[in-house]
Amino acid sequence: MKYKILVDAVFIHIGGGKTLLEHLLNQFEKIHDNVYYLLDKRIQKYNLKFLKKNNIEYINGSIFARHSFYKNNKYFFKKVLCLASLPPTIKLNVPVYTLFHQYSYIKLPLEESFLNKIKWFLKSLILSKYEKNTDRWLVQSGNVKKEFSKKFHINIEKISCLPFYDSKKLEKVKKVKKKENKFAYISFSYPYKNHYKLIKAFSLAFNKCQKGELHLTVDKNNRKLINKINLYCRKGVPIYNHGTMNFEETSKLYASSEFLIFPSTMESFGLPLIEAIHHQCKVIVADLPYANFICKPSFKFDPYDVSSIADTIIQSMVSDPIKSKLIIKDQTSDLINLLLK
Protein backbone atom coordinates (compact mmCIF):
# COMPACT_ATOMS: atom_id res chain seq x y z
CA MET A 1 0.00 0.00 0.00
CA LYS A 2 1.22 3.51 -0.84
CA TYR A 3 0.34 6.24 1.63
CA LYS A 4 -0.48 9.70 0.33
CA ILE A 5 1.75 11.42 2.90
CA LEU A 6 4.50 10.51 5.33
CA VAL A 7 4.66 12.95 8.25
CA ASP A 8 8.16 12.63 9.71
CA ALA A 9 8.36 14.22 13.18
CA VAL A 10 11.42 12.45 14.54
CA PHE A 11 13.35 14.66 17.05
CA ILE A 12 10.18 16.58 18.06
CA HIS A 13 8.99 15.84 21.61
CA ILE A 14 8.94 19.00 23.76
CA GLY A 15 8.18 22.71 23.77
CA GLY A 16 6.71 24.74 20.94
CA GLY A 17 7.64 22.06 18.42
CA LYS A 18 5.44 19.55 20.24
CA THR A 19 2.56 22.06 20.43
CA LEU A 20 2.71 22.73 16.68
CA LEU A 21 3.08 19.02 15.92
CA GLU A 22 -0.10 18.20 17.86
CA HIS A 23 -1.93 20.91 15.97
CA LEU A 24 -0.82 19.58 12.57
CA LEU A 25 -1.64 15.97 13.45
CA ASN A 26 -5.12 17.06 14.46
CA GLN A 27 -5.58 18.74 11.09
CA PHE A 28 -4.47 15.66 9.17
CA GLU A 29 -6.73 13.52 11.31
CA LYS A 30 -9.75 15.62 10.33
CA ILE A 31 -8.97 15.86 6.63
CA HIS A 32 -7.24 12.73 5.41
CA ASP A 33 -6.86 9.15 6.62
CA ASN A 34 -4.20 7.99 4.17
CA VAL A 35 -1.31 9.35 6.25
CA TYR A 36 1.62 7.57 7.89
CA TYR A 37 3.18 9.13 11.00
CA LEU A 38 6.83 8.63 11.94
CA LEU A 39 7.18 9.91 15.49
CA ASP A 40 9.88 10.18 18.13
CA LYS A 41 9.63 7.58 20.91
CA ARG A 42 10.04 10.31 23.52
CA ILE A 43 6.64 11.75 22.63
CA GLN A 44 4.80 8.50 23.47
CA LYS A 45 4.50 9.48 27.13
CA TYR A 46 2.06 12.24 26.18
CA ASN A 47 -0.52 9.73 24.88
CA LEU A 48 -1.63 11.55 21.76
CA LYS A 49 -5.18 10.23 21.89
CA PHE A 50 -6.33 11.85 18.65
CA LEU A 51 -4.28 9.42 16.56
CA LYS A 52 -7.05 6.92 15.73
CA LYS A 53 -7.29 6.21 12.01
CA ASN A 54 -3.79 6.48 10.66
CA ASN A 55 -0.70 4.35 10.81
CA ILE A 56 1.88 5.36 13.40
CA GLU A 57 5.45 4.24 14.01
CA TYR A 58 7.65 5.36 16.89
CA ILE A 59 11.43 5.20 16.55
CA ASN A 60 14.45 6.38 18.52
CA GLY A 61 15.26 10.04 18.04
CA SER A 62 18.49 9.39 16.18
CA ILE A 63 19.65 10.12 12.66
CA PHE A 64 20.65 6.46 12.27
CA ALA A 65 17.21 5.07 13.16
CA ARG A 66 15.63 7.63 10.83
CA HIS A 67 18.02 6.74 7.99
CA SER A 68 17.19 3.06 8.42
CA PHE A 69 13.47 3.84 8.20
CA TYR A 70 13.87 5.73 4.93
CA LYS A 71 16.12 3.07 3.47
CA ASN A 72 13.54 0.35 4.18
CA ASN A 73 10.38 2.33 3.30
CA LYS A 74 11.29 4.72 0.50
CA TYR A 75 8.72 3.34 -1.97
CA PHE A 76 5.66 3.48 0.31
CA PHE A 77 4.86 7.21 0.21
CA LYS A 78 3.65 9.63 -2.48
CA LYS A 79 4.73 12.74 -0.59
CA VAL A 80 6.87 13.48 2.50
CA LEU A 81 6.63 16.22 5.11
CA CYS A 82 9.67 16.46 7.43
CA LEU A 83 8.96 18.56 10.52
CA ALA A 84 12.31 18.61 12.33
CA SER A 85 14.51 20.76 10.07
CA LEU A 86 16.40 17.86 8.45
CA PRO A 87 15.45 16.42 5.04
CA PRO A 88 15.58 12.64 4.51
CA THR A 89 19.10 11.23 4.43
CA ILE A 90 18.43 9.59 1.06
CA LYS A 91 17.08 11.09 -2.15
CA LEU A 92 13.43 10.11 -2.74
CA ASN A 93 11.59 10.08 -6.05
CA VAL A 94 8.57 11.88 -4.58
CA PRO A 95 7.95 15.52 -3.51
CA VAL A 96 9.58 16.28 -0.15
CA TYR A 97 8.75 19.31 2.03
CA THR A 98 10.93 20.15 5.03
CA LEU A 99 9.93 22.53 7.82
CA PHE A 100 12.95 24.44 9.11
CA HIS A 101 12.24 25.64 12.64
CA GLN A 102 15.50 25.48 14.57
CA TYR A 103 17.41 28.76 14.46
CA SER A 104 20.43 27.17 16.14
CA TYR A 105 21.42 25.78 12.74
CA ILE A 106 21.84 29.36 11.53
CA LYS A 107 23.40 31.16 14.46
CA LEU A 108 24.02 30.18 18.05
CA PRO A 109 23.43 32.66 20.87
CA LEU A 110 26.38 33.71 23.02
CA GLU A 111 24.85 31.92 26.02
CA GLU A 112 25.42 28.43 24.60
CA SER A 113 28.25 26.30 25.99
CA PHE A 114 31.29 25.39 23.90
CA LEU A 115 30.05 21.78 23.73
CA ASN A 116 26.66 22.87 22.40
CA LYS A 117 28.34 25.07 19.82
CA ILE A 118 30.28 22.05 18.54
CA LYS A 119 27.08 19.98 18.49
CA TRP A 120 25.16 22.54 16.46
CA PHE A 121 28.10 23.06 14.11
CA LEU A 122 28.06 19.32 13.33
CA LYS A 123 24.28 19.40 12.86
CA SER A 124 24.69 22.28 10.41
CA LEU A 125 27.14 20.19 8.41
CA ILE A 126 24.60 17.36 8.29
CA LEU A 127 21.88 19.73 7.10
CA SER A 128 24.19 21.07 4.38
CA LYS A 129 24.97 17.53 3.25
CA TYR A 130 21.31 16.57 2.78
CA GLU A 131 19.87 19.96 1.79
CA LYS A 132 19.27 18.86 -1.81
CA ASN A 133 17.07 15.96 -0.63
CA THR A 134 14.10 18.28 -0.17
CA ASP A 135 12.12 19.94 -2.96
CA ARG A 136 10.83 22.83 -0.87
CA TRP A 137 11.67 24.36 2.50
CA LEU A 138 8.94 25.68 4.78
CA VAL A 139 9.58 28.33 7.45
CA GLN A 140 7.35 30.28 9.80
CA SER A 141 8.75 33.80 9.63
CA GLY A 142 10.26 36.18 7.13
CA ASN A 143 13.32 36.57 9.36
CA VAL A 144 14.10 32.84 9.25
CA LYS A 145 13.49 32.74 5.50
CA LYS A 146 16.04 35.48 4.89
CA GLU A 147 18.70 34.19 7.30
CA PHE A 148 18.28 30.53 6.33
CA SER A 149 18.69 31.34 2.64
CA LYS A 150 21.82 33.36 3.39
CA LYS A 151 23.43 30.79 5.71
CA PHE A 152 22.94 27.71 3.52
CA HIS A 153 23.01 29.42 0.09
CA ILE A 154 19.49 28.26 -0.75
CA ASN A 155 17.53 29.98 -3.48
CA ILE A 156 14.91 32.14 -1.74
CA GLU A 157 12.34 30.90 -4.27
CA LYS A 158 12.73 27.41 -2.82
CA ILE A 159 11.56 28.62 0.62
CA SER A 160 7.89 29.18 1.51
CA CYS A 161 6.90 31.20 4.57
CA LEU A 162 3.79 29.55 6.06
CA PRO A 163 3.33 30.36 9.76
CA PHE A 164 0.87 27.98 11.40
CA TYR A 165 -0.62 27.58 14.86
CA ASP A 166 -3.96 26.64 16.37
CA SER A 167 -5.73 29.98 15.98
CA LYS A 168 -9.19 28.44 16.44
CA LYS A 169 -8.20 27.02 19.81
CA LEU A 170 -6.73 30.36 20.89
CA GLU A 171 -9.83 32.24 19.77
CA LYS A 172 -11.87 30.17 22.23
CA VAL A 173 -9.81 31.07 25.31
CA LYS A 174 -11.81 32.38 28.22
CA LYS A 175 -11.24 35.97 29.24
CA VAL A 176 -10.76 36.63 32.95
CA LYS A 177 -9.90 39.74 34.90
CA LYS A 178 -6.22 40.51 34.64
CA LYS A 179 -4.07 41.21 37.66
CA GLU A 180 -2.36 44.57 37.37
CA ASN A 181 1.44 44.46 37.00
CA LYS A 182 1.53 40.68 36.71
CA PHE A 183 4.29 39.52 34.34
CA ALA A 184 4.51 36.01 32.86
CA TYR A 185 7.33 34.31 30.97
CA ILE A 186 6.21 30.92 29.68
CA SER A 187 9.25 29.13 28.36
CA PHE A 188 11.67 26.26 28.80
CA SER A 189 14.87 27.28 30.57
CA TYR A 190 17.44 26.88 27.79
CA PRO A 191 20.40 29.28 28.20
CA TYR A 192 19.27 31.53 25.33
CA LYS A 193 15.88 32.01 27.01
CA ASN A 194 17.72 34.49 29.24
CA HIS A 195 16.08 33.74 32.59
CA TYR A 196 18.98 34.91 34.74
CA LYS A 197 19.07 38.42 33.29
CA LEU A 198 15.27 38.63 33.51
CA ILE A 199 15.24 37.61 37.18
CA LYS A 200 17.95 40.10 38.07
CA ALA A 201 16.21 42.86 36.10
CA PHE A 202 12.84 42.16 37.70
CA SER A 203 14.45 42.27 41.15
CA LEU A 204 15.94 45.70 40.36
CA ALA A 205 12.59 46.96 39.11
CA PHE A 206 10.69 45.60 42.11
CA ASN A 207 13.15 47.04 44.63
CA LYS A 208 12.70 50.44 43.00
CA CYS A 209 8.90 50.40 42.56
CA GLN A 210 7.79 47.91 45.23
CA LYS A 211 5.17 46.48 42.89
CA GLY A 212 4.76 43.77 40.28
CA GLU A 213 5.14 40.00 40.28
CA LEU A 214 6.90 37.63 37.89
CA HIS A 215 5.61 34.15 36.97
CA LEU A 216 7.91 31.57 35.35
CA THR A 217 7.62 27.99 34.07
CA VAL A 218 11.05 26.53 34.81
CA ASP A 219 11.10 22.72 34.78
CA LYS A 220 12.17 20.91 37.95
CA ASN A 221 15.37 19.54 36.40
CA ASN A 222 17.01 22.97 36.27
CA ARG A 223 17.97 23.05 39.93
CA LYS A 224 20.50 25.86 39.50
CA LEU A 225 17.89 28.25 38.13
CA ILE A 226 15.26 27.17 40.66
CA ASN A 227 17.75 27.82 43.48
CA LYS A 228 18.33 31.30 42.05
CA ILE A 229 14.56 31.94 42.02
CA ASN A 230 14.26 30.72 45.60
CA LEU A 231 17.12 33.01 46.65
CA TYR A 232 15.28 36.09 45.33
CA CYS A 233 12.03 34.89 46.91
CA ARG A 234 13.74 34.74 50.32
CA LYS A 235 14.76 38.36 49.76
CA GLY A 236 11.09 39.27 49.33
CA VAL A 237 11.03 39.56 45.53
CA PRO A 238 7.71 38.08 44.27
CA ILE A 239 8.91 35.57 41.67
CA TYR A 240 6.75 32.44 41.31
CA ASN A 241 7.76 29.30 39.44
CA HIS A 242 4.94 27.04 38.21
CA GLY A 243 7.09 24.33 36.62
CA THR A 244 6.03 22.65 33.38
CA MET A 245 2.41 23.43 32.51
CA ASN A 246 -0.17 22.05 30.05
CA PHE A 247 -2.24 24.19 27.66
CA GLU A 248 -5.11 24.74 30.11
CA GLU A 249 -2.73 25.84 32.88
CA THR A 250 -0.72 28.16 30.64
CA SER A 251 -3.95 29.59 29.26
CA LYS A 252 -5.07 30.55 32.77
CA LEU A 253 -1.70 32.14 33.46
CA TYR A 254 -1.79 34.16 30.24
CA ALA A 255 -5.39 35.18 30.88
CA SER A 256 -4.68 36.56 34.35
CA SER A 257 -1.39 38.29 33.42
CA GLU A 258 -1.24 41.90 32.29
CA PHE A 259 2.10 41.38 30.56
CA LEU A 260 4.09 38.73 28.73
CA ILE A 261 7.78 39.53 29.10
CA PHE A 262 9.94 37.71 26.57
CA PRO A 263 13.74 38.19 26.83
CA SER A 264 14.77 35.24 24.61
CA THR A 265 17.79 36.00 22.43
CA MET A 266 16.90 33.47 19.71
CA GLU A 267 13.62 32.19 18.25
CA SER A 268 12.59 30.50 15.03
CA PHE A 269 8.96 31.48 15.56
CA GLY A 270 7.96 32.75 19.00
CA LEU A 271 4.68 30.94 19.70
CA PRO A 272 4.29 32.48 23.22
CA LEU A 273 4.08 35.94 21.61
CA ILE A 274 1.13 34.77 19.55
CA GLU A 275 -0.55 32.99 22.47
CA ALA A 276 -0.12 36.00 24.76
CA ILE A 277 -1.67 38.46 22.30
CA HIS A 278 -4.65 36.13 21.82
CA HIS A 279 -5.01 36.28 25.62
CA GLN A 280 -4.99 40.13 25.50
CA CYS A 281 -1.57 40.44 27.16
CA LYS A 282 0.68 43.43 26.56
CA VAL A 283 3.88 42.04 25.10
CA ILE A 284 7.29 43.26 26.25
CA VAL A 285 9.93 41.63 24.09
CA ALA A 286 13.59 41.61 23.13
CA ASP A 287 14.36 44.12 20.39
CA LEU A 288 15.48 41.44 17.92
CA PRO A 289 14.39 40.55 14.36
CA TYR A 290 12.39 37.43 15.32
CA ALA A 291 9.93 39.57 17.30
CA ASN A 292 9.59 42.25 14.64
CA PHE A 293 8.30 39.69 12.14
CA ILE A 294 5.65 38.36 14.57
CA CYS A 295 4.08 41.33 16.32
CA LYS A 296 3.96 45.00 17.18
CA PRO A 297 4.71 44.80 20.92
CA SER A 298 3.90 47.27 23.66
CA PHE A 299 7.58 47.69 24.58
CA LYS A 300 11.00 46.48 23.41
CA PHE A 301 14.28 46.21 25.31
CA ASP A 302 17.90 45.17 24.87
CA PRO A 303 17.93 41.52 26.06
CA TYR A 304 21.68 41.63 26.78
CA ASP A 305 21.41 44.60 29.14
CA VAL A 306 19.89 44.02 32.59
CA SER A 307 19.36 47.76 33.08
CA SER A 308 17.41 47.99 29.81
CA ILE A 309 15.14 45.12 30.87
CA ALA A 310 14.61 46.63 34.34
CA ASP A 311 13.89 50.11 32.98
CA THR A 312 11.34 48.68 30.53
CA ILE A 313 9.60 46.73 33.29
CA ILE A 314 9.33 49.94 35.32
CA GLN A 315 8.12 51.93 32.31
CA SER A 316 5.41 49.37 31.58
CA MET A 317 4.07 49.66 35.14
CA VAL A 318 4.03 53.45 35.34
CA SER A 319 2.73 54.27 31.86
CA ASP A 320 -0.24 53.36 29.69
CA PRO A 321 1.28 50.95 27.11
CA ILE A 322 -0.12 50.58 23.61
CA LYS A 323 -1.96 47.37 22.83
CA SER A 324 0.18 44.63 21.27
CA LYS A 325 -0.85 43.41 17.81
CA LEU A 326 -0.01 40.40 15.67
CA ILE A 327 1.57 40.95 12.26
CA ILE A 328 1.33 37.36 11.02
CA LYS A 329 -1.75 35.20 10.56
CA ASP A 330 -2.36 31.48 10.87
CA GLN A 331 -1.79 29.73 7.52
CA THR A 332 -2.51 26.16 8.58
CA SER A 333 -5.07 25.70 5.80
CA ASP A 334 -2.53 26.87 3.19
CA LEU A 335 0.00 24.35 4.47
CA ILE A 336 -2.50 21.48 4.42
CA ASN A 337 -3.70 22.42 0.92
CA LEU A 338 -0.09 22.50 -0.31
CA LEU A 339 0.47 18.97 0.93
CA LEU A 340 -2.83 17.47 -0.18
CA LYS A 341 -3.07 18.95 -3.68
Phi, psi and omega in degrees: 000135175258127178273146181296319183220139165258125173256107183262110181239029176298142182086352179260121180204354180217169169065208182297328177299317178295318179301314181290325177298313179301319179298313181295318180298322176299320180293316178297322181298324181284327192261322190215137181253003181259055184236142176246130182253128171250109188241158178283135181303330184292346180270353181300327184297344181274355176050070181289088191292342183283352179278093186245317191265332191264168179275138185228137174226130177256133177227167177298145180280067179224150180294333181287316178295322179293318178299318179298320178299311182296322180297322184270348187229020189292345182259005188262003186227142179269341181203150183230134172242114177261127187256358187243038171075340182253128174292172174301153181274001172229154180280127181255153180265035178222161178298133179236129176243133181235124177275119176264117183218028179232099186296341180299337175292334184271307182206131179269140176290158181299334186288343184290147179288163179300320180297317178295325178295321177295316181300314181287331175296317179295321178296323178296323177296320179296316179299317179299321182296322186253010184304324183283358180275003175242146179275329181211139174263143175243134176228171185245004175207154179296329179296314180295320179303313182294311184288324179294316178300317182292315184294315187254011176055047180258133177304126183301334179290345180270002184242124177253133177264108182226080177296136179219144176195171185274077183295325181295321178293319181290329179291343182266000185297144181279137178269130176233167180292130182276147177269125183299136177064028175263122181252137177236143172226102184261107188192152167292164188257043173296154183306320183287352177285346164072033183296321185296316179294322179298314182297316179295317180296317180296322178298318178298316181295317181295316181297332180277320186258339184057038173205163182103157174212148184241130181243127184239166179229059181277128182289156188294343182284342180270075185296324182298315181289321178297320177298323178295318177299314180298324179298315179292324178298319179295337177274001177092009178273122186284083176244125185241129178252125183262354184071192180292135184233151175273180185299316183297320181290317179293326179298318178295322180292315175303312187299326183268354183267139175284326185231145159257125173251131191224092185267011183305140180264359180203129176212142172273335182221292182100050182304321179301330177297318180292313181299317182295318180293323175298332178268015176065027175278150170274127186264129174243117194222157176301138180279075182226157185304324184302322181287323183294338179272349184258316189208167167257102187281174176282322178214154172236158178211167175277112185290348181266356185241111182301321180296322179295318179296313181298314180299323180289323176299315179298314181301321181294330182275338185252001180238184177248089187295151174291157178287137178282144182226145175281144174262321182273169174227158180291124180242036179303315183297324178294321179294313179298317180297322178299321184280331185264352183290000000 
